[in-house]
Amino acid sequence: MSKVWSTAMADSFMKRYPLVSDMPFQKRRCWNYENGCIITALERVYLQTGDERYYDYIKMNMDLFIQEDGSIDTYNLNEYNVDMINQGKGLFLLYEKTGQEKYKKAIELLVTQIKGHPRTSEGGLWHKKIYPFQMWLDGVYMTSPLLAAYGKKFNEHEWFDDVANEILLMEKVSRDPKTGLLYHGWDESKEERWANKENGCSPHFWGRALGWYVMAVVDTLDFLPLDHPKRGQIIGIFYRLVQAILNVQDEESGLWYQVLNQGTRKGNYLEASGSAMFTCALAKGYRMGYLGKDALQAARRGHKGLLEQCVGQESDGTYHLDKICSVAGLGNRPYRDGSFAYYISEPTRKDDPKGFAPFVMACLELEATASVQ
């Protein structure tokens, strides 16, 4: 029988890092989007297996932050940082299982941030207070699935319109008509050094940025009503974007490059997190009926490439995922100019949740479609 990679990887992570903050590159224990990535992946493993070990790990790690009054330790609403929303996705499971009001109050605290969050002229969420008038692809993943889940769970359906606008606006302002790919970031003010003075976009197509976006779409659609007037349009732009992503998949390895459309350029490298995110979104998109069999076949090639090139085994028998870009952003200090040289300069590392978690979720999706010929 072939290995069940979803549980093999999840078990490896929990054994190596009893607390998410035990990861060597977490400088301190704090509420952050990286924690949220692994919590989401383990929640899906738990829902698939029913194994309480995964739930216990989630609850223990979330309870380090959630106070009895619903406040969140180390979280600061006034930063207006969309990244801080992502870890809140794990609160829905805890509230459902325990009925404890502190989890609901914590969800509502995060939603309160979004109610007052600064926005572009068309209602798009600024990526952070420190990045005025900017939208980044990853921000859609941080916020939209949680807000859609909140809208469904608590019958606040106005959030469906908000997340539909976020998804469609991000695609509209960042899409390159020539390749069909989306640029990493967009500055409405066009004041940033990295921003194109004509369209406000950053200069390149970063793999993980598009990975965040396509995962955001398939996860948000889980909650968006079938009769929502923008649902079909969202599925349409997702389908169109996937065709562009398939066009830049590396034929030999099945993976995707750090800078997506410049695979032959010196210094560019095959990168695990973007590849895992695409693999996950393509497989889920097929499973949910949004995409055709070409997407499933591409996801299987991506999964095979990740197993062959990025998964390794430790001396204790556990598994790791390597070749994950540590981080990439735009602006700030030291200044990140969005150039090709900048993206390829970012180092890679093992077990970063931004790659590890999407790989676990990709494994789950492919296990769910294993019988499809």
Stockholm file with secondary structure:
# STOCKHOLM 1.0

chainA/1-373         MSKVWSTAMADSFMKRYPLVSDMPFQKRRCWNYENGCIITALERVYLQTGDERYYDYIKMNMDLFIQEDGSIDTYNLNEYNVDMINQGKGLFLLYEKTGQEKYKKAIELLVTQIKGHPRTSEGGLWHKKIYPFQMWLDGVYMTSPLLAAYGKKFNEHEWFDDVANEILLMEKVSRDPKTGLLYHGWDESKEERWANKENGCSPHFWGRALGWYVMAVVDTLDFLPLDHPKRGQIIGIFYRLVQAILNVQDEESGLWYQVLNQGTRKGNYLEASGSAMFTCALAKGYRMGYLGKDALQAARRGHKGLLEQCVGQESDGTYHLDKICSVAGLGNRPYRDGSFAYYISEPTRKDDPKGFAPFVMACLELEATASVQ
#=GR chainA/1-373 SS CCCCHHHHHHHHHHHHCSSGGGSTTCCSCCCCHHHHHHHHHHHHHHHHHCCHHHHHHHHHHHHTTBCTTSCBTTCCGGGCBGGGGGGGGGHHHHHHHHCCHHHHHHHHHHHHHHHHCCBCTTSCBCSBTTBTTEEEHHHHHHHHHHHHHHHHHTTCTHHHHHHHHHHHHHHHHHBCTTTCCBCSEEETTCCSTTSCTTTCBCSSCBHHHHHHHHHHHHHHTTTSCTTCTTHHHHHHHHHHHHHHHHHTSCTTTSCEESBTTCTTSTTCCEEHHHHHHHHHHHHHHHHTTSSCHHHHHHHHHHHHHHHHHTEEECTTSCEEECCEECCCCSBTTTTBCCCHHHHHHSCEESSCHHHHHHHHHHHHHHHHTTTCC
#=GC SS_cons         CCCCHHHHHHHHHHHHCSSGGGSTTCCSCCCCHHHHHHHHHHHHHHHHHCCHHHHHHHHHHHHTTBCTTSCBTTCCGGGCBGGGGGGGGGHHHHHHHHCCHHHHHHHHHHHHHHHHCCBCTTSCBCSBTTBTTEEEHHHHHHHHHHHHHHHHHTTCTHHHHHHHHHHHHHHHHHBCTTTCCBCSEEETTCCSTTSCTTTCBCSSCBHHHHHHHHHHHHHHTTTSCTTCTTHHHHHHHHHHHHHHHHHTSCTTTSCEESBTTCTTSTTCCEEHHHHHHHHHHHHHHHHTTSSCHHHHHHHHHHHHHHHHHTEEECTTSCEEECCEECCCCSBTTTTBCCCHHHHHHSCEESSCHHHHHHHHHHHHHHHHTTTCC
//
